[in-house]
C-alpha cells in the first residue's frame, strides 16, 4: 500500500457543505476534512481550478475560499486558499 505524503492529517467527517460559485449553489456532504482542504460528496460537479466559497455545517469554513483540485465520479476535492484556522 502506498504511503500518502500529506502535510495535514485528514479527518473523516460527515457534515453538510454548501458551495457557492457566482449565482450557483451546490449542496453536498463532507467526507473528510483537513486544515488545508476537504472532499465533498456532491451530485453536481465543478471544473478544475474553479474557486468557490464554502460553508460547512453552517459553522466551519464560513465563506472560506477554496479551489477545485480534484473531480471524481463521487465528488469534489477542494484546497482552501488559507488554512482552515486562518
PDB file of N, CA, C and O in Angstrom:
ATOM      1  N   UNK A   1       0.836  -1.173   0.000  1.00  0.00           N
ATOM      2  CA  UNK A   1       0.000   0.000   0.000  1.00  0.00           C
ATOM      3  C   UNK A   1       0.887   1.245   0.000  1.00  0.00           C
ATOM      4  O   UNK A   1       1.842   1.341   0.771  1.00  0.00           O
ATOM      5  N   UNK A   2       0.561   2.184  -0.864  1.00  0.00           N
ATOM      6  CA  UNK A   2       1.368   3.392  -0.983  1.00  0.00           C
ATOM      7  C   UNK A   2       1.088   4.355   0.164  1.00  0.00           C
ATOM      8  O   UNK A   2      -0.055   4.529   0.586  1.00  0.00           O
ATOM      9  N   UNK A   3       2.154   4.974   0.658  1.00  0.00           N
ATOM     10  CA  UNK A   3       2.019   5.959   1.730  1.00  0.00           C
ATOM     11  C   UNK A   3       1.706   7.318   1.109  1.00  0.00           C
ATOM     12  O   UNK A   3       2.330   7.722   0.127  1.00  0.00           O
ATOM     13  N   UNK A   4       0.736   8.016   1.692  1.00  0.00           N
ATOM     14  CA  UNK A   4       0.388   9.345   1.207  1.00  0.00           C
ATOM     15  C   UNK A   4       1.311  10.375   1.847  1.00  0.00           C
ATOM     16  O   UNK A   4       1.605  10.304   3.040  1.00  0.00           O
ATOM     17  N   UNK A   5       1.758  11.321   1.051  1.00  0.00           N
ATOM     18  CA  UNK A   5       2.625  12.395   1.541  1.00  0.00           C
ATOM     19  C   UNK A   5       1.802  13.660   1.707  1.00  0.00           C
ATOM     20  O   UNK A   5       1.861  14.560   0.868  1.00  0.00           O
ATOM     21  N   UNK A   6       1.046  13.728   2.772  1.00  0.00           N
ATOM     22  CA  UNK A   6       0.198  14.888   3.035  1.00  0.00           C
ATOM     23  C   UNK A   6       0.784  15.697   4.185  1.00  0.00           C
ATOM     24  O   UNK A   6       1.288  15.142   5.161  1.00  0.00           O
ATOM     25  N   UNK A   7       0.710  17.004   4.052  1.00  0.00           N
ATOM     26  CA  UNK A   7       1.216  17.879   5.106  1.00  0.00           C
ATOM     27  C   UNK A   7       0.273  17.912   6.301  1.00  0.00           C
ATOM     28  O   UNK A   7       0.712  18.130   7.431  1.00  0.00           O
ATOM     29  N   UNK A   8      -1.026  17.696   6.062  1.00  0.00           N
ATOM     30  CA  UNK A   8      -2.024  17.763   7.125  1.00  0.00           C
ATOM     31  C   UNK A   8      -2.848  16.482   7.147  1.00  0.00           C
ATOM     32  O   UNK A   8      -3.217  15.959   6.096  1.00  0.00           O
ATOM     33  N   UNK A   9      -3.131  15.985   8.330  1.00  0.00           N
ATOM     34  CA  UNK A   9      -3.936  14.789   8.501  1.00  0.00           C
ATOM     35  C   UNK A   9      -5.380  15.067   8.109  1.00  0.00           C
ATOM     36  O   UNK A   9      -5.935  16.121   8.421  1.00  0.00           O
ATOM     37  N   UNK A  10      -5.982  14.091   7.411  1.00  0.00           N
ATOM     38  CA  UNK A  10      -7.399  14.198   7.067  1.00  0.00           C
ATOM     39  C   UNK A  10      -8.228  13.505   8.136  1.00  0.00           C
ATOM     40  O   UNK A  10      -7.854  12.441   8.628  1.00  0.00           O
ATOM     41  N   UNK A  11      -9.343  14.103   8.489  1.00  0.00           N
ATOM     42  CA  UNK A  11     -10.259  13.521   9.450  1.00  0.00           C
ATOM     43  C   UNK A  11     -11.549  13.146   8.739  1.00  0.00           C
ATOM     44  O   UNK A  11     -12.105  13.948   7.988  1.00  0.00           O
ATOM     45  N   UNK A  12     -12.024  11.925   8.974  1.00  0.00           N
ATOM     46  CA  UNK A  12     -13.321  11.532   8.428  1.00  0.00           C
ATOM     47  C   UNK A  12     -14.378  12.381   9.104  1.00  0.00           C
ATOM     48  O   UNK A  12     -14.336  12.591  10.316  1.00  0.00           O
ATOM     49  N   UNK A  13     -15.321  12.867   8.325  1.00  0.00           N
ATOM     50  CA  UNK A  13     -16.334  13.767   8.866  1.00  0.00           C
ATOM     51  C   UNK A  13     -17.571  13.693   7.994  1.00  0.00           C
ATOM     52  O   UNK A  13     -17.475  13.553   6.775  1.00  0.00           O
ATOM     53  N   UNK A  14     -18.704  13.786   8.607  1.00  0.00           N
ATOM     54  CA  UNK A  14     -19.952  13.829   7.842  1.00  0.00           C
ATOM     55  C   UNK A  14     -20.736  15.049   8.295  1.00  0.00           C
ATOM     56  O   UNK A  14     -21.314  15.074   9.381  1.00  0.00           O
ATOM     57  N   UNK A  15     -20.740  16.055   7.436  1.00  0.00           N
ATOM     58  CA  UNK A  15     -21.429  17.309   7.733  1.00  0.00           C
ATOM     59  C   UNK A  15     -21.912  17.903   6.415  1.00  0.00           C
ATOM     60  O   UNK A  15     -21.346  17.629   5.357  1.00  0.00           O
ATOM     61  N   UNK A  16     -22.938  18.698   6.485  1.00  0.00           N
ATOM     62  CA  UNK A  16     -23.485  19.345   5.306  1.00  0.00           C
ATOM     63  C   UNK A  16     -22.526  20.430   4.819  1.00  0.00           C
ATOM     64  O   UNK A  16     -21.972  21.192   5.612  1.00  0.00           O
ATOM     65  N   UNK A  17     -22.341  20.485   3.505  1.00  0.00           N
ATOM     66  CA  UNK A  17     -21.486  21.510   2.903  1.00  0.00           C
ATOM     67  C   UNK A  17     -22.302  22.306   1.894  1.00  0.00           C
ATOM     68  O   UNK A  17     -23.119  21.749   1.163  1.00  0.00           O
ATOM     69  N   UNK A  18     -22.075  23.596   1.863  1.00  0.00           N
ATOM     70  CA  UNK A  18     -22.687  24.483   0.876  1.00  0.00           C
ATOM     71  C   UNK A  18     -21.577  25.207   0.142  1.00  0.00           C
ATOM     72  O   UNK A  18     -20.746  25.873   0.759  1.00  0.00           O
ATOM     73  N   UNK A  19     -21.564  25.076  -1.177  1.00  0.00           N
ATOM     74  CA  UNK A  19     -20.566  25.737  -2.009  1.00  0.00           C
ATOM     75  C   UNK A  19     -21.271  26.749  -2.898  1.00  0.00           C
ATOM     76  O   UNK A  19     -22.347  26.486  -3.434  1.00  0.00           O
ATOM     77  N   UNK A  20     -20.648  27.906  -3.044  1.00  0.00           N
ATOM     78  CA  UNK A  20     -21.232  28.980  -3.842  1.00  0.00           C
ATOM     79  C   UNK A  20     -20.222  29.430  -4.889  1.00  0.00           C
ATOM     80  O   UNK A  20     -19.063  29.702  -4.577  1.00  0.00           O
ATOM     81  N   UNK A  21     -20.681  29.503  -6.131  1.00  0.00           N
ATOM     82  CA  UNK A  21     -19.865  29.974  -7.252  1.00  0.00           C
ATOM     83  C   UNK A  21     -20.736  30.947  -8.027  1.00  0.00           C
ATOM     84  O   UNK A  21     -21.669  30.544  -8.722  1.00  0.00           O
ATOM     85  N   UNK A  22     -20.427  32.227  -7.904  1.00  0.00           N
ATOM     86  CA  UNK A  22     -21.242  33.286  -8.508  1.00  0.00           C
ATOM     87  C   UNK A  22     -22.697  33.075  -8.090  1.00  0.00           C
ATOM     88  O   UNK A  22     -23.004  33.203  -6.905  1.00  0.00           O
ATOM     89  N   UNK A  23     -23.603  32.755  -9.018  1.00  0.00           N
ATOM     90  CA  UNK A  23     -25.009  32.572  -8.664  1.00  0.00           C
ATOM     91  C   UNK A  23     -25.386  31.095  -8.497  1.00  0.00           C
ATOM     92  O   UNK A  23     -26.566  30.775  -8.356  1.00  0.00           O
ATOM     93  N   UNK A  24     -24.406  30.202  -8.511  1.00  0.00           N
ATOM     94  CA  UNK A  24     -24.653  28.762  -8.388  1.00  0.00           C
ATOM     95  C   UNK A  24     -24.461  28.309  -6.941  1.00  0.00           C
ATOM     96  O   UNK A  24     -23.489  28.688  -6.288  1.00  0.00           O
ATOM     97  N   UNK A  25     -25.389  27.500  -6.448  1.00  0.00           N
ATOM     98  CA  UNK A  25     -25.319  26.947  -5.094  1.00  0.00           C
ATOM     99  C   UNK A  25     -25.311  25.428  -5.214  1.00  0.00           C
ATOM    100  O   UNK A  25     -26.206  24.842  -5.824  1.00  0.00           O
ATOM    101  N   UNK A  26     -24.298  24.795  -4.631  1.00  0.00           N
ATOM    102  CA  UNK A  26     -24.171  23.341  -4.679  1.00  0.00           C
ATOM    103  C   UNK A  26     -24.134  22.814  -3.254  1.00  0.00           C
ATOM    104  O   UNK A  26     -23.341  23.269  -2.429  1.00  0.00           O
ATOM    105  N   UNK A  27     -24.997  21.855  -2.979  1.00  0.00           N
ATOM    106  CA  UNK A  27     -25.013  21.213  -1.666  1.00  0.00           C
ATOM    107  C   UNK A  27     -24.316  19.862  -1.761  1.00  0.00           C
ATOM    108  O   UNK A  27     -24.356  19.195  -2.794  1.00  0.00           O
ATOM    109  N   UNK A  28     -23.682  19.476  -0.670  1.00  0.00           N
ATOM    110  CA  UNK A  28     -23.023  18.179  -0.620  1.00  0.00           C
ATOM    111  C   UNK A  28     -22.771  17.780   0.818  1.00  0.00           C
ATOM    112  O   UNK A  28     -23.263  18.416   1.751  1.00  0.00           O
ATOM    113  N   UNK A  29     -21.997  16.718   0.986  1.00  0.00           N
ATOM    114  CA  UNK A  29     -21.639  16.255   2.317  1.00  0.00           C
ATOM    115  C   UNK A  29     -20.133  16.059   2.395  1.00  0.00           C
ATOM    116  O   UNK A  29     -19.522  15.455   1.514  1.00  0.00           O
ATOM    117  N   UNK A  30     -19.552  16.580   3.461  1.00  0.00           N
ATOM    118  CA  UNK A  30     -18.117  16.436   3.683  1.00  0.00           C
ATOM    119  C   UNK A  30     -17.810  14.967   3.960  1.00  0.00           C
ATOM    120  O   UNK A  30     -18.448  14.341   4.806  1.00  0.00           O
ATOM    121  N   UNK A  31     -16.829  14.423   3.240  1.00  0.00           N
ATOM    122  CA  UNK A  31     -16.363  13.060   3.507  1.00  0.00           C
ATOM    123  C   UNK A  31     -15.150  13.085   4.416  1.00  0.00           C
ATOM    124  O   UNK A  31     -15.026  12.275   5.335  1.00  0.00           O
ATOM    125  N   UNK A  32     -14.247  14.036   4.146  1.00  0.00           N
ATOM    126  CA  UNK A  32     -13.091  14.212   5.018  1.00  0.00           C
ATOM    127  C   UNK A  32     -12.655  15.670   4.978  1.00  0.00           C
ATOM    128  O   UNK A  32     -12.984  16.417   4.057  1.00  0.00           O
ATOM    129  N   UNK A  33     -11.902  16.051   6.009  1.00  0.00           N
ATOM    130  CA  UNK A  33     -11.519  17.444   6.189  1.00  0.00           C
ATOM    131  C   UNK A  33     -10.128  17.512   6.780  1.00  0.00           C
ATOM    132  O   UNK A  33      -9.782  16.728   7.664  1.00  0.00           O
ATOM    133  N   UNK A  34      -9.325  18.453   6.292  1.00  0.00           N
ATOM    134  CA  UNK A  34      -8.022  18.740   6.898  1.00  0.00           C
ATOM    135  C   UNK A  34      -7.904  20.248   7.027  1.00  0.00           C
ATOM    136  O   UNK A  34      -8.806  20.981   6.622  1.00  0.00           O
ATOM    137  N   UNK A  35      -6.802  20.710   7.587  1.00  0.00           N
ATOM    138  CA  UNK A  35      -6.605  22.152   7.704  1.00  0.00           C
ATOM    139  C   UNK A  35      -6.468  22.822   6.344  1.00  0.00           C
ATOM    140  O   UNK A  35      -6.713  24.021   6.217  1.00  0.00           O
ATOM    141  N   UNK A  36      -6.077  22.057   5.323  1.00  0.00           N
ATOM    142  CA  UNK A  36      -5.808  22.642   4.017  1.00  0.00           C
ATOM    143  C   UNK A  36      -6.871  22.333   2.964  1.00  0.00           C
ATOM    144  O   UNK A  36      -6.854  22.930   1.888  1.00  0.00           O
ATOM    145  N   UNK A  37      -7.799  21.412   3.251  1.00  0.00           N
ATOM    146  CA  UNK A  37      -8.793  21.101   2.232  1.00  0.00           C
ATOM    147  C   UNK A  37      -9.855  20.129   2.695  1.00  0.00           C
ATOM    148  O   UNK A  37      -9.904  19.734   3.860  1.00  0.00           O
ATOM    149  N   UNK A  38     -10.707  19.751   1.751  1.00  0.00           N
ATOM    150  CA  UNK A  38     -11.811  18.861   2.059  1.00  0.00           C
ATOM    151  C   UNK A  38     -12.247  18.117   0.800  1.00  0.00           C
ATOM    152  O   UNK A  38     -11.983  18.561  -0.318  1.00  0.00           O
ATOM    153  N   UNK A  39     -12.917  16.982   0.991  1.00  0.00           N
ATOM    154  CA  UNK A  39     -13.527  16.270  -0.126  1.00  0.00           C
ATOM    155  C   UNK A  39     -15.029  16.275   0.127  1.00  0.00           C
ATOM    156  O   UNK A  39     -15.500  15.851   1.182  1.00  0.00           O
ATOM    157  N   UNK A  40     -15.769  16.765  -0.865  1.00  0.00           N
ATOM    158  CA  UNK A  40     -17.218  16.904  -0.762  1.00  0.00           C
ATOM    159  C   UNK A  40     -17.891  15.925  -1.710  1.00  0.00           C
ATOM    160  O   UNK A  40     -17.623  15.930  -2.912  1.00  0.00           O
ATOM    161  N   UNK A  41     -18.770  15.082  -1.165  1.00  0.00           N
ATOM    162  CA  UNK A  41     -19.593  14.201  -1.986  1.00  0.00           C
ATOM    163  C   UNK A  41     -20.774  15.040  -2.461  1.00  0.00           C
ATOM    164  O   UNK A  41     -21.545  15.557  -1.653  1.00  0.00           O
ATOM    165  N   UNK A  42     -20.909  15.169  -3.788  1.00  0.00           N
ATOM    166  CA  UNK A  42     -21.974  16.000  -4.345  1.00  0.00           C
ATOM    167  C   UNK A  42     -22.392  15.462  -5.704  1.00  0.00           C
ATOM    168  O   UNK A  42     -21.586  14.873  -6.424  1.00  0.00           O
ATOM    169  N   UNK A  43     -23.643  15.666  -6.044  1.00  0.00           N
ATOM    170  CA  UNK A  43     -24.165  15.214  -7.330  1.00  0.00           C
ATOM    171  C   UNK A  43     -23.673  16.109  -8.465  1.00  0.00           C
ATOM    172  O   UNK A  43     -23.440  15.633  -9.576  1.00  0.00           O
ATOM    173  N   UNK A  44     -23.515  17.402  -8.186  1.00  0.00           N
ATOM    174  CA  UNK A  44     -23.056  18.347  -9.203  1.00  0.00           C
ATOM    175  C   UNK A  44     -21.533  18.437  -9.195  1.00  0.00           C
ATOM    176  O   UNK A  44     -20.897  18.239  -8.160  1.00  0.00           O
ATOM    177  N   UNK A  45     -20.964  18.733 -10.338  1.00  0.00           N
ATOM    178  CA  UNK A  45     -19.513  18.848 -10.464  1.00  0.00           C
ATOM    179  C   UNK A  45     -19.129  20.255 -10.860  1.00  0.00           C
ATOM    180  O   UNK A  45     -19.899  20.976 -11.495  1.00  0.00           O
ATOM    181  N   UNK A  46     -17.936  20.626 -10.477  1.00  0.00           N
ATOM    182  CA  UNK A  46     -17.326  21.882 -10.882  1.00  0.00           C
ATOM    183  C   UNK A  46     -16.079  21.550 -11.677  1.00  0.00           C
ATOM    184  O   UNK A  46     -15.593  20.420 -11.629  1.00  0.00           O
ATOM    185  N   UNK A  47     -15.558  22.518 -12.405  1.00  0.00           N
ATOM    186  CA  UNK A  47     -14.344  22.319 -13.171  1.00  0.00           C
ATOM    187  C   UNK A  47     -13.102  22.527 -12.318  1.00  0.00           C
ATOM    188  O   UNK A  47     -13.125  23.251 -11.322  1.00  0.00           O
ATOM    189  N   UNK A  48     -12.023  21.880 -12.726  1.00  0.00           N
ATOM    190  CA  UNK A  48     -10.745  22.062 -12.033  1.00  0.00           C
ATOM    191  C   UNK A  48     -10.373  23.537 -12.004  1.00  0.00           C
ATOM    192  O   UNK A  48     -10.615  24.275 -12.960  1.00  0.00           O
ATOM    193  N   UNK A  49      -9.789  23.947 -10.904  1.00  0.00           N
ATOM    194  CA  UNK A  49      -9.290  25.303 -10.670  1.00  0.00           C
ATOM    195  C   UNK A  49     -10.377  26.351 -10.460  1.00  0.00           C
ATOM    196  O   UNK A  49     -10.054  27.524 -10.276  1.00  0.00           O
ATOM    197  N   UNK A  50     -11.650  25.971 -10.480  1.00  0.00           N
ATOM    198  CA  UNK A  50     -12.684  26.942 -10.142  1.00  0.00           C
ATOM    199  C   UNK A  50     -12.588  27.243  -8.657  1.00  0.00           C
ATOM    200  O   UNK A  50     -12.237  26.369  -7.864  1.00  0.00           O
ATOM    201  N   UNK A  51     -12.897  28.468  -8.280  1.00  0.00           N
ATOM    202  CA  UNK A  51     -12.834  28.887  -6.876  1.00  0.00           C
ATOM    203  C   UNK A  51     -14.256  29.088  -6.364  1.00  0.00           C
ATOM    204  O   UNK A  51     -15.065  29.782  -6.981  1.00  0.00           O
ATOM    205  N   UNK A  52     -14.538  28.468  -5.230  1.00  0.00           N
ATOM    206  CA  UNK A  52     -15.856  28.563  -4.608  1.00  0.00           C
ATOM    207  C   UNK A  52     -15.715  29.151  -3.210  1.00  0.00           C
ATOM    208  O   UNK A  52     -14.628  29.185  -2.632  1.00  0.00           O
ATOM    209  N   UNK A  53     -16.817  29.601  -2.699  1.00  0.00           N
ATOM    210  CA  UNK A  53     -16.922  29.987  -1.297  1.00  0.00           C
ATOM    211  C   UNK A  53     -17.642  28.826  -0.621  1.00  0.00           C
ATOM    212  O   UNK A  53     -18.658  28.352  -1.129  1.00  0.00           O
ATOM    213  N   UNK A  54     -17.130  28.361   0.516  1.00  0.00           N
ATOM    214  CA  UNK A  54     -17.698  27.170   1.151  1.00  0.00           C
ATOM    215  C   UNK A  54     -18.046  27.416   2.609  1.00  0.00           C
ATOM    216  O   UNK A  54     -17.347  28.138   3.320  1.00  0.00           O
ATOM    217  N   UNK A  55     -19.134  26.803   3.037  1.00  0.00           N
ATOM    218  CA  UNK A  55     -19.538  26.788   4.437  1.00  0.00           C
ATOM    219  C   UNK A  55     -19.849  25.345   4.794  1.00  0.00           C
ATOM    220  O   UNK A  55     -20.567  24.662   4.063  1.00  0.00           O
ATOM    221  N   UNK A  56     -19.314  24.880   5.911  1.00  0.00           N
ATOM    222  CA  UNK A  56     -19.520  23.506   6.360  1.00  0.00           C
ATOM    223  C   UNK A  56     -20.352  23.522   7.629  1.00  0.00           C
ATOM    224  O   UNK A  56     -19.986  24.152   8.621  1.00  0.00           O
ATOM    225  N   UNK A  57     -21.465  22.828   7.586  1.00  0.00           N
ATOM    226  CA  UNK A  57     -22.346  22.673   8.743  1.00  0.00           C
ATOM    227  C   UNK A  57     -22.742  24.018   9.362  1.00  0.00           C
ATOM    228  O   UNK A  57     -22.956  24.115  10.570  1.00  0.00           O
ATOM    229  N   UNK A  58     -22.836  25.041   8.529  1.00  0.00           N
ATOM    230  CA  UNK A  58     -23.224  26.398   8.934  1.00  0.00           C
ATOM    231  C   UNK A  58     -22.310  27.039   9.976  1.00  0.00           C
ATOM    232  O   UNK A  58     -22.626  28.119  10.476  1.00  0.00           O
ATOM    233  N   UNK A  59     -21.186  26.406  10.318  1.00  0.00           N
ATOM    234  CA  UNK A  59     -20.290  26.984  11.322  1.00  0.00           C
ATOM    235  C   UNK A  59     -18.822  26.956  10.919  1.00  0.00           C
ATOM    236  O   UNK A  59     -18.077  27.873  11.266  1.00  0.00           O
ATOM    237  N   UNK A  60     -18.393  25.940  10.204  1.00  0.00           N
ATOM    238  CA  UNK A  60     -16.987  25.790   9.823  1.00  0.00           C
ATOM    239  C   UNK A  60     -16.739  26.388   8.446  1.00  0.00           C
ATOM    240  O   UNK A  60     -17.601  26.317   7.569  1.00  0.00           O
ATOM    241  N   UNK A  61     -15.596  26.960   8.260  1.00  0.00           N
ATOM    242  CA  UNK A  61     -15.152  27.476   6.967  1.00  0.00           C
ATOM    243  C   UNK A  61     -16.143  28.472   6.371  1.00  0.00           C
ATOM    244  O   UNK A  61     -16.242  28.577   5.148  1.00  0.00           O
ATOM    245  N   UNK A  62     -16.858  29.186   7.186  1.00  0.00           N
ATOM    246  CA  UNK A  62     -17.895  30.106   6.707  1.00  0.00           C
ATOM    247  C   UNK A  62     -17.331  31.100   5.696  1.00  0.00           C
ATOM    248  O   UNK A  62     -16.550  31.984   6.047  1.00  0.00           O
ATOM    249  N   UNK A  63     -17.737  30.943   4.443  1.00  0.00           N
ATOM    250  CA  UNK A  63     -17.300  31.846   3.388  1.00  0.00           C
ATOM    251  C   UNK A  63     -15.861  31.691   2.963  1.00  0.00           C
ATOM    252  O   UNK A  63     -15.358  32.510   2.193  1.00  0.00           O
ATOM    253  N   UNK A  64     -15.181  30.662   3.442  1.00  0.00           N
ATOM    254  CA  UNK A  64     -13.775  30.450   3.083  1.00  0.00           C
ATOM    255  C   UNK A  64     -13.672  30.110   1.596  1.00  0.00           C
ATOM    256  O   UNK A  64     -14.483  29.348   1.069  1.00  0.00           O
ATOM    257  N   UNK A  65     -12.682  30.673   0.934  1.00  0.00           N
ATOM    258  CA  UNK A  65     -12.447  30.402  -0.487  1.00  0.00           C
ATOM    259  C   UNK A  65     -11.655  29.098  -0.630  1.00  0.00           C
ATOM    260  O   UNK A  65     -10.731  28.824   0.136  1.00  0.00           O
ATOM    261  N   UNK A  66     -12.045  28.305  -1.634  1.00  0.00           N
ATOM    262  CA  UNK A  66     -11.369  27.038  -1.894  1.00  0.00           C
ATOM    263  C   UNK A  66     -11.337  26.787  -3.403  1.00  0.00           C
ATOM    264  O   UNK A  66     -12.267  27.144  -4.126  1.00  0.00           O
ATOM    265  N   UNK A  67     -10.259  26.172  -3.857  1.00  0.00           N
ATOM    266  CA  UNK A  67     -10.076  25.871  -5.278  1.00  0.00           C
ATOM    267  C   UNK A  67     -10.323  24.395  -5.522  1.00  0.00           C
ATOM    268  O   UNK A  67      -9.895  23.554  -4.731  1.00  0.00           O
ATOM    269  N   UNK A  68     -11.012  24.071  -6.615  1.00  0.00           N
ATOM    270  CA  UNK A  68     -11.252  22.681  -7.000  1.00  0.00           C
ATOM    271  C   UNK A  68      -9.935  22.099  -7.511  1.00  0.00           C
ATOM    272  O   UNK A  68      -9.381  22.576  -8.501  1.00  0.00           O
ATOM    273  N   UNK A  69      -9.438  21.063  -6.827  1.00  0.00           N
ATOM    274  CA  UNK A  69      -8.172  20.441  -7.218  1.00  0.00           C
ATOM    275  C   UNK A  69      -8.347  18.999  -7.684  1.00  0.00           C
ATOM    276  O   UNK A  69      -7.414  18.392  -8.212  1.00  0.00           O
ATOM    277  N   UNK A  70      -9.560  18.448  -7.485  1.00  0.00           N
ATOM    278  CA  UNK A  70      -9.830  17.073  -7.915  1.00  0.00           C
ATOM    279  C   UNK A  70     -11.324  16.911  -8.148  1.00  0.00           C
ATOM    280  O   UNK A  70     -12.147  17.390  -7.368  1.00  0.00           O
ATOM    281  N   UNK A  71     -11.656  16.227  -9.235  1.00  0.00           N
ATOM    282  CA  UNK A  71     -13.049  15.921  -9.538  1.00  0.00           C
ATOM    283  C   UNK A  71     -13.130  14.433  -9.834  1.00  0.00           C
ATOM    284  O   UNK A  71     -12.386  13.924 -10.672  1.00  0.00           O
ATOM    285  N   UNK A  72     -14.033  13.729  -9.146  1.00  0.00           N
ATOM    286  CA  UNK A  72     -14.226  12.300  -9.364  1.00  0.00           C
ATOM    287  C   UNK A  72     -15.702  12.026  -9.623  1.00  0.00           C
ATOM    288  O   UNK A  72     -16.525  12.941  -9.578  1.00  0.00           O
ATOM    289  N   UNK A  73     -16.035  10.777  -9.891  1.00  0.00           N
ATOM    290  CA  UNK A  73     -17.438  10.396 -10.058  1.00  0.00           C
ATOM    291  C   UNK A  73     -18.219  10.604  -8.766  1.00  0.00           C
ATOM    292  O   UNK A  73     -19.439  10.768  -8.791  1.00  0.00           O
ATOM    293  N   UNK A  74     -17.522  10.595  -7.653  1.00  0.00           N
ATOM    294  CA  UNK A  74     -18.152  10.693  -6.337  1.00  0.00           C
ATOM    295  C   UNK A  74     -18.311  12.127  -5.844  1.00  0.00           C
ATOM    296  O   UNK A  74     -19.283  12.442  -5.159  1.00  0.00           O
ATOM    297  N   UNK A  75     -17.357  13.002  -6.191  1.00  0.00           N
ATOM    298  CA  UNK A  75     -17.430  14.347  -5.652  1.00  0.00           C
ATOM    299  C   UNK A  75     -16.286  15.248  -6.058  1.00  0.00           C
ATOM    300  O   UNK A  75     -15.681  15.083  -7.118  1.00  0.00           O
ATOM    301  N   UNK A  76     -15.998  16.221  -5.176  1.00  0.00           N
ATOM    302  CA  UNK A  76     -15.073  17.310  -5.486  1.00  0.00           C
ATOM    303  C   UNK A  76     -14.051  17.476  -4.372  1.00  0.00           C
ATOM    304  O   UNK A  76     -14.417  17.571  -3.200  1.00  0.00           O
ATOM    305  N   UNK A  77     -12.769  17.512  -4.732  1.00  0.00           N
ATOM    306  CA  UNK A  77     -11.695  17.796  -3.788  1.00  0.00           C
ATOM    307  C   UNK A  77     -11.375  19.279  -3.834  1.00  0.00           C
ATOM    308  O   UNK A  77     -11.138  19.835  -4.907  1.00  0.00           O
ATOM    309  N   UNK A  78     -11.367  19.919  -2.673  1.00  0.00           N
ATOM    310  CA  UNK A  78     -11.116  21.353  -2.583  1.00  0.00           C
ATOM    311  C   UNK A  78      -9.884  21.635  -1.738  1.00  0.00           C
ATOM    312  O   UNK A  78      -9.634  20.958  -0.741  1.00  0.00           O
ATOM    313  N   UNK A  79      -9.123  22.632  -2.144  1.00  0.00           N
ATOM    314  CA  UNK A  79      -7.983  23.108  -1.361  1.00  0.00           C
ATOM    315  C   UNK A  79      -8.285  24.526  -0.916  1.00  0.00           C
ATOM    316  O   UNK A  79      -8.532  25.405  -1.741  1.00  0.00           O
ATOM    317  N   UNK A  80      -8.265  24.749   0.404  1.00  0.00           N
ATOM    318  CA  UNK A  80      -8.532  26.082   0.929  1.00  0.00           C
ATOM    319  C   UNK A  80      -7.417  27.044   0.537  1.00  0.00           C
ATOM    320  O   UNK A  80      -6.245  26.667   0.520  1.00  0.00           O
ATOM    321  N   UNK A  81      -7.785  28.300   0.218  1.00  0.00           N
ATOM    322  CA  UNK A  81      -6.772  29.302  -0.087  1.00  0.00           C
ATOM    323  C   UNK A  81      -5.904  29.600   1.115  1.00  0.00           C
ATOM    324  O   UNK A  81      -4.707  29.854   0.979  1.00  0.00           O
ATOM    325  N   UNK A  82      -6.514  29.568   2.313  1.00  0.00           N
ATOM    326  CA  UNK A  82      -5.801  29.721   3.575  1.00  0.00           C
ATOM    327  C   UNK A  82      -6.179  28.547   4.445  1.00  0.00           C
ATOM    328  O   UNK A  82      -7.252  27.968   4.277  1.00  0.00           O
ATOM    329  N   UNK A  83      -5.302  28.182   5.384  1.00  0.00           N
ATOM    330  CA  UNK A  83      -5.631  27.088   6.294  1.00  0.00           C
ATOM    331  C   UNK A  83      -6.981  27.311   6.954  1.00  0.00           C
ATOM    332  O   UNK A  83      -7.411  28.450   7.132  1.00  0.00           O
ATOM    333  N   UNK A  84      -7.630  26.251   7.307  1.00  0.00           N
ATOM    334  CA  UNK A  84      -8.969  26.312   7.905  1.00  0.00           C
ATOM    335  C   UNK A  84      -9.017  27.227   9.126  1.00  0.00           C
ATOM    336  O   UNK A  84     -10.033  27.879   9.370  1.00  0.00           O
ATOM    337  N   UNK A  85      -7.934  27.282   9.892  1.00  0.00           N
ATOM    338  CA  UNK A  85      -7.925  28.079  11.122  1.00  0.00           C
ATOM    339  C   UNK A  85      -7.480  29.518  10.910  1.00  0.00           C
ATOM    340  O   UNK A  85      -7.549  30.322  11.839  1.00  0.00           O
ATOM    341  N   UNK A  86      -7.022  29.861   9.706  1.00  0.00           N
ATOM    342  CA  UNK A  86      -6.583  31.251   9.420  1.00  0.00           C
ATOM    343  C   UNK A  86      -7.763  32.166   9.263  1.00  0.00           C
ATOM    344  O   UNK A  86      -7.590  33.360   9.021  1.00  0.00           O
TER     345      UNK A  86
END
